[in-house]
Amino acid sequence: MRYPLVAIALVAPTMAFAATPSRAEQMAAKLDQRFQQADTNHDGKLSPDEAKAGMPRLAKNFQAIDSNGDGAVTESEITAFMQSKAANR
């Protein structure tokens, strides 16, 4: 009976740590939430006007983020831009 209690005592803190979202996961969730709020017509991309209204900091880099030049940015384009910027630091 004693060994299962010891095992639980050793495993429980590890499980609690694993359940805590990483910083990257938290940032991705926040980006998704803000993107969904800014995407007022729910087409899965932000127009320049949607970006200005809902994500003004993003709007300042809109052209650079719009990697395919279609005049709109997707969440994946934003993520790629952010990863590129982080890699250059």
N, C-alpha and C positions, 0 to 999 in steps of 0.2 A: 504494500500500500504506500510505502514511503517513496518509492522510486517514481511513480506517476506524478506525485506532488512536486518532486524535484524537477522532473522533466517539464511540467507546466510552468514552474517558476523560471526556468531557463528560456523557454520558448515564448512566453507571453510578451516580454519586452521586444523581442525581434518581430513578432507579429504586429505589435502596435506601431513600430517604426515603419514596417512595410506598408501599413495602411495609410500612413501620412503621405499626401501627394507631394511630389517633388516640386521644386521651384518651376521647372520647365512645364510640368503639368498644370500648375496653378496659372502660369502666364498664358498657356494655350487656352485654358478654360475662360480666362478673363478676355482674351482676344475674341474668342468665339461669341461670348456674351455681348461684347461691345459691337462686333460686326453685325450680329443679328439685330440689334437695336438700330444701328445705322442704316441697314438695308431695308428701307421703308417699303419698297415694293416687293420684297421677298423673292427677288430673282437670283439670288446667290452671288451677286456682285455689287460693287458700289460704283455709282456714277460720281463724277466730280462734285456735284451738288450734294449728294448723300454723304460723301466724305467730308465736305466742308461743314455740314450741319452736325454730323454725328461723331466724326473722328478728325477734328481740325488739325492735329499734329500729323496725321497721315496725309491729309490734303496737301500739306506743304511739300511732300515728297511724291505726290501722286504720279507724275510722269516717270520717275525712276522706278516706282513699284510696279507700274503697268508694263510688265516685261514683254507681253505680246502686242502691245500698242493698240489694243482694241477700244481704248477710251473708258475702260472700267477695270477695277481691281477685284480680284477674288481673294478669299481668305488664304488660299495656298500661295498666291503671289506675295501677300503681305508676310507670310511666314518665311518664304524664301528670301525676301528682302531683309528681314530681321536677322536671319541666320547669316546672311552674307555680311551684314554690318558687324555682327558679333565676331565673325571669323577674322575680320580685318582689324580688330582691336588688339 
